[in-house]
């Protein structure tokens, strides 16, 4: 994915990611399809739901962060 431009400052955004600190160690944050549904065993029901890595882009000027979850 090419670096997007900040709609407010017109500066090129810096790429990065959201860190998810789970019990198994650090991972990349994910977007999960649909509303959260509680599970007694795993915290949330995820089976059969589409999951995509979330990428973060930060503006070096206004410090706004934009999130993208490409297929």
C-alpha positions in Angstrom: 0.0 0.0 0.0 1.5 3.3 -1.0 1.8 6.0 1.7 -1.4 8.1 1.8 -1.4 11.9 2.1 -2.9 13.6 5.2 -6.2 15.2 4.2 -5.6 18.0 6.7 -1.8 18.8 6.2 -1.2 17.4 2.7 2.0 15.7 4.2 2.9 12.0 3.4 1.9 9.7 6.3 4.4 7.5 8.1 3.5 3.8 8.1 3.3 1.6 11.2 1.0 -0.8 13.0 -1.0 -1.3 16.2 0.6 -3.6 18.7 -1.7 -6.1 20.4 -0.2 -7.5 23.6 -1.8 -10.9 24.1 -1.0 -13.7 26.5 1.1 -15.4 23.7 3.2 -12.2 23.2 3.0 -9.2 20.9 1.0 -9.5 17.7 -0.4 -7.1 15.0 -3.9 -5.7 15.8 -6.7 -7.1 13.8 -10.0 -5.8 12.4 -12.8 -8.4 13.0 -16.0 -8.5 11.0 -19.3 -7.7 12.9 -20.1 -6.7 16.4 -18.3 -8.3 19.4 -20.0 -11.4 20.8 -18.8 -12.6 24.3 -17.5 -16.2 24.7 -17.1 -17.9 28.1 -14.0 -19.7 26.9 -12.0 -17.3 24.8 -13.3 -13.8 25.6 -14.8 -13.2 22.2 -16.3 -15.5 19.5 -14.2 -15.2 16.4 -15.0 -18.5 14.4 -16.1 -17.8 10.9 -15.5 -14.1 11.0 -13.2 -12.3 8.6 -10.1 -10.9 10.2 -7.7 -8.4 8.7 -4.4 -6.9 9.9 -4.7 -3.3 10.8 -2.1 -0.8 9.5 -1.7 2.6 11.0 -0.5 5.7 9.2 0.6 8.8 11.2 0.9 12.3 10.1 4.3 13.8 11.2 2.8 17.3 11.1 -0.7 17.1 12.9 0.0 13.7 14.5 -3.4 12.3 13.3 -3.5 8.5 13.0 -5.5 6.8 10.2 -6.2 3.1 10.3 -6.5 0.8 7.3 -7.4 -2.9 7.0 -6.7 -4.0 3.4 -7.8 -7.4 2.1 
